[in-house]
Amino acid sequence: MKNHFEIRIPPGQTKERLDIYLTNRTENATRNKVQEAIKNGEVRVNGKLVKPSYVVLPEDLIEVNLSRPDPPEVKAEAIPLEIVYEDEYLLVVNKPAGMVTHPAYKNYSGTLVNALMHHSEQLSQFHAVEDDEFDIVRPGIVHRLDKDTSGLLVVAKDETTHQKLAKQFAAKTSEREYQAIVWGKFKQQHGTIDAPLGRSKSNRKKVAVTPDGKHAITDYEVIEQFEYLTLIRLHLRTGRTHQIRVHCAHIHHPVFGDVTYGGREIVVGGIEGKKKAEVKNLLELMPRQALHAKKLGFVHPSFKELMRFECDLPADMQTILLQLRK
């Protein structure tokens, strides 16, 4: 299967070979794969065939057709899991930061799915395709969290349970609350971010606010404010890839520690000397985005009861908050 997309080179782009540029900005791509595609005429720049050594220029339009890799073989692995709840139909887990939800390019093992397959012989085999990812079955996975986002996930053990849960998530009747430590102070105690999201035109590995993107809405509420960071509560009205992280960055409050969307840069003024050293120390304590899926609620597909779950903030986020409160 071919994956077709376009990239518009942004103004101010420095000199870089086409094959290197595409490899660094395309999901599931290797340099050999990109070079082969260019040589086979599957990459055009401004409508013309070019060589891998072509140097990209600002405003160039790159059209790409890349073959999707074969789906990886998913194997059971003895990886510890924090099971919050389990019955014969489903289970709820507290995913740690650093664990990928399901196998994908460069992450064929060590994922939540690998751990689940070892824990339970019964998992749903519901088929799903999302964004530009593998066209594969993800055993049990109803929804997902980014690798470096911690928190609650519900997992289905059979297809009927999976489909009924998936409908709740699609209809936004499920309850999900996230908490995040973000940069800056808020003038208002609560608000709504309404901004469409789509793949970045300059970097396919990132998501961006774009006029032709998918409808995306995030509600937020301030829990606790500090000198240059704030703890907030977030609810998703839509479920787009990287939604919270991109929306927070869009309103100039990137999630603290987020390497992809500006959370490792000092984005507020007045931080110099001792304060700058303090920020550096906090960033070392938080090598990921400070984002946690804290609450999860849904109607049990078989019992017809409203199930609600909550888990504490992970140790790294609690440590940051303790330091800030001092």
N, C-alpha and C positions, 0 to 999 in steps of 0.2 A: 504494500500500500504506500502511496506517495503522500508526503506532507508538504502542501504548497503554502507559501507565505511570502510577503514582501517586507523589505526593510528600507526605510528612508534614512540615509546617512545624515545625522544632525549637523548643524552649523558648528564650526570650530573643531571638527574631527581632525585629529592628528594623523600623520602618514602611517598607514598600516596595510600590510598585505591582505588581499581579499580572503584567502584561505584562513589566515589567523583571525581576522575580524569575525568571520562567520562561525568559526569554531568556538570563540569566546562568548558568542552571543546567541547560540542556538542550542536548545535543549536536545539531549540525546545525540550529540554530534561529536565525532572525533576528527582530527585534522585529516587523517587518511580518507575518511568517509567524505569530507567536504571536498578535498582535492579530486577524488574520483568523480564526484557529482559535477564539479566544474569542467573536468576533462570530457565528461560524457554529454556536455551541453545542457545540463539541468540547472545551471545558474546563468542568469543574464544580468548585465549591468546597463541600465538605460536602454534595454531592448537588444543589446549586443552580446555576443559570446566573447569571453575574455579568458585570460590565463589565471592560474592560482596566484601568480606573482603580481597581478594587477593591484595598484595602490588606490584604495578607496578615497573618494573626494567628497567634500560636503555637498549635500543635496543629491548625491547619486541615488538612484532607485534600483535596489537589488531584488530580483525575482528568483525564488529558490524552490526547487522540487527535490526533496530528500526522501529516501526510502526509510520507512519505519523498521526498526530492528525486530527480529523475532521475539515473541513473548518469552520471558525468562521462565525457567522451571522453578516452581515454588516448593520448597522443602521444609519440613518441620524441624525446629531447632529448640533445644532446651534453654530457653531464655526466661528469667523470672518475670512474672507479671503481678501487678497489684490489682486483684479482682475486688471490685467494690460490691458487686452483686452478681448472682448467677442463678438461673433456673434452666429447665429443659428447653426453653425457647430462645433465650438470649443471655448475654452477660454485659456488664458495664465495667470498663477498666479505666484506671488512671494512668494514662500514657506519660512516661517520663520525657523530659526534653532530651533531644539527641537521638530519639528513636523514630525512624521513618515508618509511616503507617503501613504502606504496602510495597512490595518489590517493584523496582523500576530501574532505569538506566543507572549504573554505578552503585546501586543499592539492591543487590540480588539476595542478600542475607542480612540477618540481624534486625529484621523489621518486625512490626507488631504482628503481621500475618504469619510470619515464620514461628513466632512464639505461640500464637493462637492455635496453629495446627498441631503443635506439640501438646498443648493443654487440652484440646478437645478434638475428638475424631469427627464430631458433627459440627459443620459450619456451612452456611448457605453458599451456593455457587452462583449467586445472582450476577448477571453479566452487565457491565457498564462501561461507557466510554466517556472520559472527561477531558476537555481541552485537547492538548496535543500529546497526551500520554499514551501508554501502551493500550492496545485493544485487547484486554485480558480480563479474566475472571479474578476478582479479589475476594477470596474466601471470607465471608462474614462481615466485610466492611460496608457499613451503611453510610457513614460520613467519615471525614478524616480531619486530621490536624497537621499543620506543617511540622517538619522534622524537629525544629527547635521551639515549638509551642507545646507546653505540657497541658495535661488535664483529661477530662472525662470524654469517653467514647462509648457508644453502644454497639454491640456486635451481635449479629443474627446467626442463629444456628440452623435455620431452615429457610427455604425460598419464600414461603408464605409470610413468615414473620418479617423477613427482609423487605419484601414489597410493601407491606403495611407500614413499617417504620419509615421506609423511603418516601412514601406518600405524605406522611406527617412532616418530614423535613422539607419536602418540596412545597407543601402548602403553608409552611412556617407556623404550624400549630404546635410544634415541639418547643420546649423552653430551653434556651441556652444563654448563660451569662458568662462573660469573660471579664477578667480583671487584668489591667496592664499598668505598668509604670511608664509614663511618657515624659518627654521633655517639656519644660515650660509651665507657666501658670495659666489658668483659664479665667477669662473675664466673666463668663457665665457658668453656673453650676451644672447645667445640662444643655444638651443640644443635639442636633441631627446633622449628619453628613450625608448629603445626597449627591453622589458623583459617579457617573458610569465608568466601569472598569473593563479593560481589555489588555491584550498582550502589547507590551511596549513596541513601538515602531522601530526603535533603535537597538533594542536588546530583547530578544525573544525569551530570555530566561527571567525577565521581570514583568510585572504587571504595572499598568499606569492608568491614571485618569485620562480618558480619551473620549471625545464627542461621540464616536461610533461604537463605544463599548457597551457592555451589558448593564442594565439598570442595577444599581447597588445603593443600599441605604443602611447606615449604621447609626444607632442612638448611643449617646454616652452620658455619663453622670459622674461628677467629681465626688470622690470618696474622701481624699485627704491631700492637701497641698503642702508642698515644702518650698524651699528657697528657689530651686530651679527644676524640680521634678514634681510630678503629680500622679497619684494613684487614682485610676478611674475604673468605672464599671461600664461594660459595653454589651449591647444587645444587637444582634444581626436581624434585619428584616429580609435580607437576601443572603445567599451563601456563595459568594464569589471567591476564587482563589486569591489568597493574601489580602482579603478585603480589609480587615482591621488595620493591618500594617500599612497598606497604601493609603487608606482614608486618613489615618492619623498623620502620616507624613504630609498629606495634601493640605491639612489645616495647620501645618507647621508645628505639630506636636508628635514627631516620630517616636515610635516605641523605643525606649531606652535599650541600648545594646544591639539593635537591629542593624546588622552589617549591610544588608541589601538596600534598605530604605532610609539611610541617613541617621540611624540611631546611635552610631558610634562617633558622631561629630558633635561638638559643642554648638548648639543652635540657639543659645540664649546669651545675652550680653552680660558683662560685668563679672565674668569668671576668670580671674587671674591669680597668680601666685599660689597661696595656700589652697584656695578653692579649686584651682586647676589641678593641683596634686590630688585633692580629694576626689574629684571627678574621675581622674585616671585610675585611682584605687577602686572606685565603684565599678568602673567598666571592666577591670580585671576580675572582679567578683561576678560579673554578669557577661559571660562571653557569648550570650545568645540574646534574642529579643525577650524582654521581660513581659511575656504574655502567657496567660493561663486560663484554660477553660474550666471555670470553677463550679458551675452549676449546670445540671442537665435534667430535663423533665420531658416525659412523653406518656401517652396512653399505651399501656401494655396491650399488644395486638390480640393476645389470647384471654387475659384476665379482665380486660376492659377497665382497668384501674389506672388512675394517674400516678405515675412513679416519679419521684423526685430524688435527686442525688446531689451531694455537695462534697467537695474535697478541699482541704486546706491549700493555701499557696505553697509552692515548693520552697525548699530551704534557701535556694539562691535569692528568690524574690523577698523572702522574709528577712534575710540578712541585709539586703539593700534598705528595706524599710526601717530596720532597727538602727542602721547607721544614720539614716536621714533624721530619725526622731531624736538622736543624740544632739 
